[in-house]
Amino acid sequence: MKNPKLLLIAIALICFGLLGAALYLQFVEYMQPCPWCIIQRYLFTAIALICLVSAFLPAKTHRGGAGLGLLAALGGIGSASWHLWVKAHPAVSCGLDPVETSLNKFPTAKLLPFLFRPEGECGTEYAPLFGLSIPQWSLLWFVVFAVVLGMLALRRQRR
């Protein structure tokens, strides 16, 4: 990790790519996002924006930006894990619940409904992509981001 700026930019680009993939699945493959999918979209967006902003700030701030990104990635691990738990327990639903109602009241859900408005249910089964479900892919990426950002946040400063 000789150049943390490039690593932060790469993480931001991957997050934007994952959001683009989510939009492709939503509008081309008709896989409607549930409330927990939307929460994960918010967290991928947060990681992307944090990494992008901190990459263009002075080098001293890269560790702090990585730390904030790590917190968002840990939140993503939690949300993706909960999403997987809900999917594993079909009796539990996340459809019309307080989470969806709250998400729909966010200003971003009104400004960018195509990206941040839940339309599906968590229990809906879609065909796996390369052997993994969407929440499993999200969990995998959040773990990767948490490890990389954690290493960046905890690395020693060069003098």
C-alpha positions, -999 to +999 in steps of 0.1 A: +000+000+000+025+025-012-001+049-026-031+051-003-046+078-026-049+054-055-063+027-032-090+050-019-099+060-055-100+024-065-124+015-037-146+045-046-147+033-083-155-003-073-184+010-051-198+031-079-194+000-102-214-021-077-241+006-076-242+005-114-245-033-113-274-030-088-291-006-112-285-031-141-301-059-120-330-036-111-339-022-145-327-049-169-331-081-149-361-068-130-347-076-096-365-051-073-345-039-043-359-045-008-353-022+021-321-039+032-308-038-004-314+000-002-296+003+031-266-015+015-268+009-014-265+038+010-235+022+027-217+016-007-225+052-016-211+064+018-179+043+013-174+057-022-179+093-012-158+090+019-129+074+000-132+098-029-132+129-008-104+117+015-083+107-015-082+143-027-075+158+008-039+161+021-021+128+027-024+133+065-061+128+063-060+095+044-060+074+076-090+092+090-109+088+057-100+051+057-113+049+093-146+065+084-149+042+054-141+013+076-171+022+099-194+023+068-180-011+057-187-025+091-222-012+089-225-029+056-213-062+070-241-058+097-268-050+072-258-077+047-256-102+075-291-092+088-304-094+052-290-130+049-306-139+082-340-126+070-336-146+038-328-177+059-359-173+080-389-170+055-414-164+084-396-130+090-405-104+064-390-070+058-416-059+033-439-032+045-423-025+078-409+006+096-376+003+078-392+007+044-414+036+056-384+054+071-363+048+039-390+063+017-390+095+038-353+102+032-347+131+009-325+109-013-355+085-018-375+114-032-346+129-053-333+096-066-361+071-063-346+049-090-316+043-067-329+047-031-365+036-031-373+000-020-398-018-043-392-054-035-393-078-006-363-094+012-377-129+009-379-128-029-356-155-043-337-145-074-313-167-093-278-166-079-250-147-097-219-168-101-232-190-072-239-163-047-271-143-038-270-105-040-267-102-001-238-127-002-221-106-028-227-075-008-213-091+023-182-103+004-175-068-009-181-051+025-157-076+041-131-068+014-135-031+019-134-034+057-101-054+055-084-030+031-097+002+048-088-012+082-052-019+070-051+017+056-065+032+088-041+013+110-009+016+090+020+035+104+027+070+091+059+075+072+082+102+084 
